[in-house]
Each structure stands twice: as structure tokens, then as C-alpha cells.
Amino acid sequence: MQGVAVTIWALAALYIAFKVFRSVRVVANRTELIVERLGDYRTTLGPGVHFLLPFIDRVAFTLDLKEEAIEVPPQDCFTKDNVRVEVDGVLYMKITNSKQAVYGIVDYRFAMVQLAQTMVRSVIGTLDLDHTFEDRELINSQVISALNEVGRTWGCVVSRYEVKNIVPPASVRDSMEQQMAAERNRRAILARAEGDKQSRIADSEGKKQEMINRSQGEMQRRINEAEGKAEEILAISKATADSIRAISETIAVPGGREAVNMRLSQQMITKLGALSNGQRVVLPADLMRIDDVLKSIGLEGTTAVPHGPSSSSLAAPTAREAVHVRPMAAVPAPPTMPQQPWPPAKPE
């Protein structure tokens, strides 16, 4: 009996030592402990070392204050146009008040998930099927707003909610794929038409610019030709004026008139010889008198006949030679010279 009593006292001592040891608590960062004294809430312990009363105080709950992600299970929802879709999501939340999270609701995680599913069904019911895929941000914001409004009484706050998947029925997916294929074909046709349009516009612009360049080139060519002809006429007229001026100056000097008469006689005889072209030509008898011819054109005075064809070659043809004579071509009149007094005045 004595041994049994010793064992009981030993176990009691160990139990007391364990309780005393457990009364010292070290709380980690971002963690809080809910302490109850004799079943009633006493305090909330934050990070650090804390001492509790053995057998009186006890740690009822240990809460993690870090943000956690809670998966929202898939659920069936009906859109505004009565299409059934399956929606799931992820909820991001954290505890802001440990006492309210413990004593305000039995299980805050389960409550948040249920409330998120209810709000998702409510928001999906106000949207058409096409808008459910486009307005995910609207769904997320409305779910967060509803959860935070209720979460204040539970000591929780929701930082973010994201819709993971929106799965329509197979028949609806097939219809949507056909619609997207038709839309892609329409866009391809529009793109090809726009490309062809731009190509035609560019081609016409190129042809237009080519015609403009050609017309401008032709205009410049004609301008250049006209300017060239004008320069040519000016040069010829200037050269003619210079030659006339030189002749007039030559005539004005002593002996100049005789030299001019001789030169004109030589040119006239040369031209008459060239008219024959190898054939005999019948000439009027007046041409045999060179002095009279020169007087008729205003050049008076006696002119020595230059050495050239003999006078016998200018005689009247015989009867045998007259058979081969062809009509006489028109002989251009020699240029008229300005009338000046004769003899010329001597220079002073």
C-alpha cells in the first residue's frame, strides 16, 4: 500500500510540474492566444513570453493572423438568360479581431465560403452569359463588398476574391466556338478587303504621281527647247547685226565699196555655176554685163570681173547644145545694200 501511495504522489507531482511548465507560454509573431479563466474569457495574448495561473487559466484558442487563401468549391449558377454555368473561386482573408473571430461565429472560414457562394450566385443571376466572361472584375468587387460588410462582426476582412473558372454546358461551348470561328472569318475577310483597298489606293497614287512627273518633265523639256531656240535666234540676230555692222564699216573706209562689189560678183557667179548641177543653163544676155547688173541693185561703179569661169562659157549655146537645156531655175536676188554717197568721203 505504501508503494502505491508513493506512485500516486509521484504522478501528482509530475502533473503539477507539467501544469506549472505549461503556464509559461511563448507566443510567435503574427499569432494570438485566447486565454480563458475558469471558462470565461480573460485576455488575448500577443507575441512574446506570458505567464498563466496553473489550473485556473488555460489557452482556449490559437489563432494565426496571417492572410490565408480559402478555396470556394464549384457551384451551379444560372445567368440572366437562363444558362447554367459552373463557377468556382478563391477567397483571400485574414483575422483582424481574434475575440470576435472565436466568440462571434462558430467557424468563420465556413461562413465566409458560404457567403461568397451566395453572393456569386446573386451576381451571376443579374448578368447575361457573354457578360459573365467579360465582367469578372464586377463579380469580384461585389463579392468583396458583401463579405467585408458582414466580416466586421466576425473579426475578419477579405482582401481579394477571384473567380477561377466559369464553365458553361457543352452545347453552349460548341455554339460559342462556332460563333468565335465565324467572327474570326469575318475579321479575316475585312482585313483582306482593307489590304486590297490600301493596295489599290497606293497603286493609283503611284500612277498619278508618275503622270504628274511625266507632264512636268515634258513641260520642262519644252521650256528648255523654247529657251534654246530663243538663245539661237538671239545669237543669229546678234551675229547678223555684227556682220552688217562690219560690212557698213568696211564700205565706209576708202576702197571698201570696190571690195564689197567684187565679193558680191564672185558670190553671184558661184551661185549661177552651182545652179547648173552639171547641166548647161541658158542665161539672159544682161548677165553678161556685170556692171549693169550691179547698178540695178544699187552698187554703182566699175567692177573688175574676178578670175573665174571664162566669158566664153557664158555665151549663148549653139543649136546642138540648146536641145539639152532645161528650164532655168529662179535665181534669188542678191541682198540690197544701203545707198551711200559716191565716192565715199575721206576720213579726216
C-alpha positions as CSV (number, residue, x, y, z in Angstrom):
1,M,0.0,0.0,0.0
2,Q,2.8,2.3,0.8
3,G,4.3,1.7,-2.7
4,V,1.0,2.6,-4.3
5,A,0.8,5.8,-2.3
6,V,4.3,6.8,-3.4
7,T,3.4,6.2,-7.0
8,I,0.3,8.3,-6.7
9,W,2.2,11.2,-5.1
10,A,4.9,10.9,-7.8
11,L,2.3,11.1,-10.6
12,A,0.6,14.1,-8.9
13,A,4.0,15.9,-8.6
14,L,4.7,15.3,-12.3
15,Y,1.2,16.6,-13.2
16,I,1.7,19.7,-11.1
17,A,5.1,20.3,-12.6
18,F,3.6,19.9,-16.1
19,K,0.9,22.4,-15.3
20,V,3.4,24.9,-14.0
21,F,5.6,24.4,-17.0
22,R,2.6,24.9,-19.4
23,S,1.7,28.1,-17.5
24,V,4.6,29.8,-19.3
25,R,3.7,30.5,-22.9
26,V,5.9,31.9,-25.7
27,V,3.7,33.4,-28.5
28,A,5.2,33.6,-32.0
29,N,4.9,36.6,-34.3
30,R,1.5,37.0,-36.2
31,T,-0.1,34.6,-33.7
32,E,-2.5,35.3,-30.8
33,L,-3.8,33.1,-27.9
34,I,-7.3,33.3,-26.4
35,V,-7.0,32.7,-22.6
36,E,-9.9,31.7,-20.5
37,R,-10.1,31.7,-16.7
38,L,-12.4,29.2,-15.3
39,G,-14.3,29.0,-18.6
40,D,-14.6,32.8,-19.0
41,Y,-12.7,34.9,-21.5
42,R,-9.8,36.6,-19.7
43,T,-7.4,38.1,-22.3
44,T,-5.7,37.8,-25.7
45,L,-2.0,37.1,-25.7
46,G,0.2,38.6,-28.4
47,P,3.8,37.8,-29.4
48,G,6.2,37.4,-26.5
49,V,6.5,35.4,-23.2
50,H,3.4,35.2,-20.9
51,F,2.8,33.6,-17.5
52,L,-0.6,32.0,-16.7
53,L,-2.0,30.7,-13.4
54,P,-1.8,27.0,-13.3
55,F,-5.1,25.1,-13.0
56,I,-7.0,28.4,-13.4
57,D,-6.0,29.9,-16.8
58,R,-6.0,27.9,-20.0
59,V,-5.3,28.7,-23.7
60,A,-8.7,28.0,-25.4
61,F,-7.8,29.0,-29.0
62,T,-4.7,29.6,-31.0
63,L,-5.3,31.9,-34.0
64,D,-3.0,32.7,-37.0
65,L,-3.2,36.3,-38.1
66,K,-1.5,35.8,-41.4
67,E,-3.6,36.1,-44.6
68,E,-4.8,32.8,-45.9
69,A,-6.4,31.6,-49.2
70,I,-9.6,29.6,-49.0
71,E,-10.9,27.7,-52.0
72,V,-14.5,28.2,-52.8
73,P,-15.9,24.9,-54.2
74,P,-17.6,24.9,-57.6
75,Q,-21.4,25.6,-57.7
76,D,-24.1,25.8,-60.3
77,C,-25.4,29.3,-61.2
78,F,-28.0,30.5,-63.7
79,T,-27.4,33.6,-65.7
80,K,-29.9,36.2,-66.6
81,D,-30.6,34.4,-69.9
82,N,-31.2,31.1,-68.1
83,V,-27.9,29.4,-69.0
84,R,-26.5,27.1,-66.3
85,V,-22.8,27.7,-65.6
86,E,-20.4,26.2,-63.0
87,V,-18.4,28.8,-61.1
88,D,-15.6,28.4,-58.5
89,G,-13.2,30.8,-56.9
90,V,-10.5,31.7,-54.4
91,L,-11.0,33.8,-51.2
92,Y,-8.2,35.7,-49.5
93,M,-8.9,36.8,-45.9
94,K,-7.3,37.4,-42.6
95,I,-8.3,37.8,-38.9
96,T,-8.4,41.4,-37.5
97,N,-10.1,40.7,-34.2
98,S,-9.3,37.3,-32.5
99,K,-12.0,37.6,-29.8
100,Q,-14.8,38.2,-32.4
101,A,-13.5,35.5,-34.7
102,V,-13.7,33.0,-31.9
103,Y,-16.8,34.1,-30.0
104,G,-18.7,35.9,-32.8
105,I,-19.2,32.8,-35.0
106,V,-18.6,29.1,-34.7
107,D,-16.5,28.7,-37.9
108,Y,-15.6,31.9,-39.7
109,R,-13.9,30.0,-42.6
110,F,-17.0,28.0,-43.4
111,A,-19.2,31.1,-43.0
112,M,-17.1,33.1,-45.4
113,V,-17.1,30.4,-48.1
114,Q,-20.9,30.0,-47.8
115,L,-21.4,33.8,-48.1
116,A,-19.1,34.0,-51.1
117,Q,-21.0,31.3,-52.9
118,T,-24.3,33.0,-52.2
119,M,-23.1,36.4,-53.5
120,V,-21.6,34.8,-56.6
121,R,-25.0,33.2,-57.4
122,S,-26.7,36.5,-56.9
123,V,-24.3,38.5,-59.1
124,I,-24.3,35.9,-61.9
125,G,-28.1,36.0,-62.0
126,T,-28.0,39.6,-63.0
127,L,-25.6,39.1,-66.0
128,D,-26.0,37.6,-69.4
129,L,-23.8,34.7,-70.4
130,D,-21.5,36.9,-72.5
131,H,-21.1,39.4,-69.7
132,T,-20.1,36.8,-67.2
133,F,-16.9,36.3,-69.0
134,E,-16.3,40.0,-69.6
135,D,-17.3,41.4,-66.2
136,R,-15.3,39.2,-63.8
137,E,-14.0,42.3,-62.1
138,L,-17.5,43.4,-61.4
139,I,-18.3,40.0,-59.8
140,N,-15.1,40.1,-57.7
141,S,-15.8,43.6,-56.4
142,Q,-19.4,42.9,-55.4
143,V,-18.4,39.7,-53.6
144,I,-15.7,41.5,-51.6
145,S,-18.0,44.3,-50.7
146,A,-20.7,41.9,-49.3
147,L,-18.1,39.8,-47.4
148,N,-16.4,42.8,-45.7
149,E,-19.8,44.2,-44.7
150,V,-20.6,41.1,-42.7
151,G,-17.0,40.2,-41.8
152,R,-16.6,43.2,-39.5
153,T,-18.8,41.4,-36.9
154,W,-16.8,38.3,-37.3
155,G,-13.4,39.9,-36.8
156,C,-12.4,39.1,-40.4
157,V,-11.6,41.1,-43.5
158,V,-11.5,39.9,-47.1
159,S,-8.7,41.4,-49.2
160,R,-9.4,39.8,-52.5
161,Y,-11.8,37.3,-54.3
162,E,-11.1,35.8,-57.7
163,V,-13.3,33.8,-59.9
164,K,-11.3,30.8,-61.1
165,N,-13.5,29.2,-63.7
166,I,-16.8,29.8,-65.4
167,V,-17.8,26.6,-67.2
168,P,-20.9,26.6,-69.4
169,P,-22.6,23.4,-70.7
170,A,-21.0,21.5,-73.6
171,S,-23.8,22.6,-76.1
172,V,-23.2,26.2,-75.2
173,R,-19.4,25.8,-75.6
174,D,-19.9,24.4,-79.1
175,S,-22.1,27.3,-80.0
176,M,-19.6,29.8,-78.6
177,E,-16.8,28.1,-80.6
178,Q,-18.8,28.3,-83.8
179,Q,-19.6,32.0,-83.1
180,M,-15.9,32.7,-82.5
181,A,-14.9,30.9,-85.7
182,A,-17.4,33.0,-87.7
183,E,-16.1,36.1,-86.0
184,R,-12.5,35.2,-86.9
185,N,-13.5,34.6,-90.5
186,R,-15.3,37.9,-90.7
187,R,-12.3,39.7,-89.3
188,A,-10.0,37.9,-91.9
189,I,-12.3,38.9,-94.7
190,L,-12.3,42.5,-93.5
191,A,-8.6,42.5,-93.2
192,R,-8.1,41.2,-96.7
193,A,-10.6,43.8,-98.1
194,E,-8.8,46.6,-96.2
195,G,-5.4,45.4,-97.5
196,D,-6.7,45.2,-101.1
197,K,-8.2,48.7,-100.7
198,Q,-4.9,50.1,-99.4
199,S,-3.0,48.4,-102.3
200,R,-5.3,49.9,-104.9
201,I,-5.0,53.3,-103.4
202,A,-1.3,53.1,-103.3
203,D,-1.2,51.9,-106.9
204,S,-3.4,54.7,-108.1
205,E,-1.4,57.3,-106.1
206,G,1.8,55.9,-107.8
207,K,0.3,56.2,-111.3
208,K,-1.0,59.7,-110.5
209,Q,2.5,60.8,-109.3
210,E,4.1,59.2,-112.4
211,M,1.8,61.1,-114.8
212,I,2.5,64.3,-112.9
213,N,6.2,63.7,-113.1
214,R,6.0,63.0,-116.8
215,S,3.9,66.1,-117.5
216,Q,6.3,68.2,-115.5
217,G,9.2,66.7,-117.4
218,E,7.6,67.3,-120.8
219,M,6.8,70.9,-119.7
220,Q,10.4,71.4,-118.7
221,R,11.7,69.9,-121.9
222,R,9.5,72.3,-124.0
223,I,10.6,75.2,-121.9
224,N,14.2,74.2,-122.4
225,E,13.7,73.8,-126.2
226,A,12.0,77.2,-126.4
227,E,14.7,78.9,-124.4
228,G,17.3,77.2,-126.6
229,K,15.6,78.4,-129.8
230,A,15.3,81.9,-128.3
231,E,19.0,81.8,-127.5
232,E,19.7,80.6,-131.0
233,I,17.7,83.3,-132.6
234,L,19.3,85.9,-130.4
235,A,22.8,84.6,-131.3
236,I,21.9,84.6,-135.0
237,S,20.5,88.0,-134.9
238,K,23.5,89.3,-133.0
239,A,25.9,87.7,-135.4
240,T,23.9,89.1,-138.4
241,A,23.9,92.5,-136.8
242,D,27.6,92.3,-136.2
243,S,28.2,91.2,-139.8
244,I,26.1,94.1,-141.2
245,R,27.9,96.5,-138.9
246,A,31.2,95.1,-140.2
247,I,30.1,95.5,-143.8
248,S,28.9,99.0,-143.3
249,E,32.2,99.9,-141.6
250,T,34.1,98.3,-144.4
251,I,32.1,100.2,-147.1
252,A,32.8,103.4,-145.2
253,V,36.6,103.1,-145.4
254,P,38.4,104.0,-148.7
255,G,38.3,101.1,-151.2
256,G,35.7,99.3,-149.2
257,R,32.9,99.7,-151.7
258,E,35.0,98.2,-154.5
259,A,35.9,95.2,-152.3
260,V,32.2,94.6,-151.5
261,N,31.3,94.8,-155.2
262,M,34.0,92.3,-156.1
263,R,32.9,89.9,-153.3
264,L,29.2,90.1,-154.4
265,S,30.2,89.5,-158.0
266,Q,32.2,86.4,-157.0
267,Q,29.3,85.0,-154.9
268,M,26.7,85.6,-157.7
269,I,28.9,83.9,-160.3
270,T,29.5,81.0,-157.9
271,K,25.7,80.6,-157.3
272,L,24.9,80.7,-161.0
273,G,27.5,77.9,-161.6
274,A,26.0,75.8,-158.8
275,L,22.5,76.1,-160.4
276,S,23.6,74.1,-163.4
277,N,24.2,70.9,-161.4
278,G,26.4,69.6,-164.1
279,Q,24.0,70.7,-166.9
280,R,24.1,73.7,-169.2
281,V,22.0,76.6,-168.3
282,V,20.6,79.3,-170.6
283,L,21.2,82.8,-169.0
284,P,19.8,86.1,-170.1
285,A,22.1,88.3,-172.1
286,D,22.0,91.0,-169.4
287,L,24.1,88.9,-167.1
288,M,27.0,89.3,-169.4
289,R,27.2,92.9,-168.3
290,I,28.1,92.7,-164.7
291,D,28.4,96.4,-164.3
292,D,24.8,97.0,-165.4
293,V,23.6,94.2,-163.0
294,L,25.4,95.7,-160.1
295,K,24.0,99.2,-161.0
296,S,20.5,97.6,-161.0
297,I,20.9,96.5,-157.3
298,G,22.3,99.8,-156.2
299,L,26.1,99.2,-156.5
300,E,27.4,101.7,-159.0
301,G,30.9,101.8,-160.4
302,T,33.2,99.6,-162.5
303,T,33.9,96.2,-161.0
304,A,36.6,94.0,-162.3
305,V,35.4,90.6,-163.2
306,P,37.2,88.2,-160.9
307,H,39.1,85.3,-162.3
308,G,36.6,82.5,-162.7
309,P,34.8,80.8,-165.5
310,S,35.8,82.3,-168.9
311,S,33.3,84.6,-170.7
312,S,33.1,82.1,-173.5
313,S,31.4,79.6,-171.1
314,L,28.6,82.1,-170.5
315,A,28.0,82.7,-174.2
316,A,24.7,81.7,-175.9
317,P,24.5,78.0,-176.6
318,T,24.7,76.6,-180.0
319,A,21.8,74.8,-181.7
320,R,23.1,71.4,-180.7
321,E,23.6,72.4,-177.1
322,A,20.1,74.1,-176.8
323,V,18.5,70.7,-177.2
324,H,19.8,69.6,-173.8
325,V,19.0,72.8,-171.9
326,R,16.3,72.6,-169.2
327,P,14.2,75.5,-167.8
328,M,16.1,78.0,-165.7
329,A,15.6,77.9,-162.0
330,A,14.7,81.0,-160.2
331,V,17.8,82.9,-159.1
332,P,17.4,84.6,-155.7
333,A,18.0,88.3,-155.9
334,P,21.2,89.5,-154.2
335,P,20.8,91.4,-150.9
336,T,20.3,95.1,-151.3
337,M,23.0,97.2,-149.8
338,P,22.3,100.6,-148.2
339,Q,22.7,103.6,-150.6
340,Q,25.7,105.7,-149.6
341,P,27.2,108.7,-151.5
342,W,29.9,108.0,-154.0
343,P,32.7,108.4,-153.9
344,P,32.9,107.9,-150.1
345,A,34.1,110.7,-148.0
346,K,37.6,110.6,-146.9
347,P,38.2,110.3,-143.3
348,E,39.6,113.4,-141.6
